[in-house]
Structure formats: structure tokens, C-alpha cells
Amino acid sequence: MSEEEYVQCPCGRIIKDPEEYKVVYLKHEMREIDILCPNDSCYLRELGYIKFDIVNGKAKFKEASFYPPFVTWNSGRLGAEKATVILKEHLKKIAKRVDWDRLAITESPSKT
């Protein structure tokens, strides 16, 4: 795999496969999932997010994005067009990893 086929976090961590990102659901009230750098000592830590809504009791994808420092770093390395293509593909694959059914259960109000 050539250098142009993978992304890199500004901390130096190379990310060849979207499976490497850590995905955590900490922002319940915002209905947002954090995409984290796989490097536990990364100074940026959060590289992006996935937002969703609950519609008719089901979690529905709303949007996903990487934050500007991560995008800019990779655009500088790879060129804007190539970085955009790779990062969009990574976001799609990360979103597919999310357990959308479980999110809906987690978000369901248990108030009576």
C-alpha cells in the first residue's frame, strides 16, 4: 500500500483501514457518536463525529464528518481531491459499523 492510499492523524498515527478508528457513544443528549484516533496518546483524540436522530423508535443516520485539522492534514499530504475521496469512504465504512438498532434501544425513553 503506497503512502497515498492511507490517511494519517496529525499525531503521526497511520490509518490504513476504517476499522482502526475507535467509535464511542458518549454524547447521548446530542445524539452524537465520536470518531477517535486509534492512538491512545493522540493529542487531538477526536477526529470526527456521526450524528443521528431517533425517528419512530429507530436510529436514523443524520450526518458524519471529520474535523478540519484531520481533513486539512490529509489534504496537505495527499491533495484535496484524493483526501476527500478516502475520508468519505472511511466515514461510510465507520457508519456501517454502528449498531443502529442498539442505539435506538439506548435512546428509547423509559419514562412512564
C-alpha positions as CSV (number, residue, x, y, z in Angstrom):
1,M,0.0,0.0,0.0
2,S,1.5,3.3,-1.0
3,E,1.5,6.4,1.2
4,E,-1.2,8.0,-1.0
5,E,-3.6,5.2,-0.1
6,Y,-4.0,5.8,3.6
7,V,-4.7,8.7,5.9
8,Q,-2.7,9.9,8.8
9,C,-3.6,11.7,12.0
10,P,-1.6,14.8,12.8
11,C,-0.2,12.8,15.8
12,G,1.6,10.6,13.3
13,R,-0.7,7.5,13.5
14,I,-1.3,5.9,10.1
15,I,-4.8,4.7,9.5
16,K,-5.0,2.2,6.6
17,D,-8.4,0.7,7.4
18,P,-11.6,2.4,8.7
19,E,-11.9,-0.5,11.2
20,E,-9.0,1.1,13.1
21,Y,-10.8,4.1,14.4
22,K,-12.4,4.0,17.8
23,V,-16.1,4.8,17.9
24,V,-17.6,5.9,21.2
25,Y,-21.1,7.0,22.1
26,L,-20.6,9.5,24.9
27,K,-22.8,12.4,23.9
28,H,-26.2,10.9,24.5
29,E,-28.1,14.1,24.8
30,M,-26.6,15.4,21.5
31,R,-27.2,12.1,19.7
32,E,-23.6,12.1,18.5
33,I,-21.0,9.4,18.2
34,D,-17.3,10.4,18.4
35,I,-14.8,9.0,16.0
36,L,-11.5,8.8,17.8
37,C,-7.9,8.3,16.7
38,P,-6.7,4.8,17.3
39,N,-3.6,6.2,19.0
40,D,-4.5,6.3,22.8
41,S,-1.9,9.1,23.4
42,C,-3.1,11.3,20.4
43,Y,-3.3,15.0,21.3
44,L,-6.3,15.6,19.0
45,R,-8.1,12.4,20.1
46,E,-11.5,13.3,18.4
47,L,-11.2,13.2,14.6
48,G,-14.8,13.4,13.7
49,Y,-18.4,12.5,14.6
50,I,-21.6,10.8,13.4
51,K,-24.9,12.5,14.2
52,F,-28.2,10.7,14.2
53,D,-31.9,11.2,15.1
54,I,-34.5,8.9,16.5
55,V,-37.4,8.6,14.2
56,N,-40.4,6.3,15.0
57,G,-38.3,4.5,17.6
58,K,-35.4,3.9,15.2
59,A,-31.9,5.5,15.0
60,K,-31.5,7.2,11.7
61,F,-28.2,8.5,10.3
62,K,-28.2,12.3,10.0
63,E,-24.6,13.3,9.1
64,A,-21.0,12.3,9.6
65,S,-17.9,14.4,9.3
66,F,-14.2,14.6,10.2
67,Y,-13.0,17.8,11.9
68,P,-10.9,20.3,10.0
69,P,-7.5,19.6,11.5
70,F,-7.7,16.0,10.4
71,V,-9.0,16.9,6.9
72,T,-6.5,19.7,6.4
73,W,-3.6,17.5,7.4
74,N,-4.5,14.8,4.9
75,S,-5.4,17.3,2.2
76,G,-1.9,18.7,2.6
77,R,-0.3,15.2,2.3
78,L,-2.5,13.7,-0.4
79,G,-4.1,16.6,-2.2
80,A,-7.6,17.8,-1.5
81,E,-9.4,15.6,-4.1
82,K,-7.7,12.3,-3.1
83,A,-8.1,13.0,0.7
84,T,-11.8,13.8,0.2
85,V,-12.4,10.6,-1.6
86,I,-10.6,8.5,1.0
87,L,-12.1,10.3,4.0
88,K,-15.6,10.0,2.6
89,E,-15.1,6.2,2.1
90,H,-13.8,5.9,5.7
91,L,-16.9,7.7,7.0
92,K,-19.2,5.4,5.1
93,K,-17.5,2.3,6.5
94,I,-17.5,3.7,10.0
95,A,-21.2,4.4,9.8
96,K,-21.8,0.9,8.7
97,R,-20.1,-0.4,11.8
98,V,-22.6,1.4,14.1
99,D,-25.2,-0.8,15.8
100,W,-28.1,1.3,14.8
101,D,-30.7,-1.0,16.4
102,R,-28.9,-0.8,19.7
103,L,-28.7,3.0,19.5
104,A,-32.5,3.1,19.2
105,I,-32.9,1.0,22.3
106,T,-30.4,3.1,24.2
107,E,-32.2,6.3,23.2
108,S,-35.7,5.0,23.9
109,P,-37.3,6.9,26.8
110,S,-38.0,4.6,29.7
111,K,-40.3,7.1,31.4
112,T,-43.8,6.2,32.3
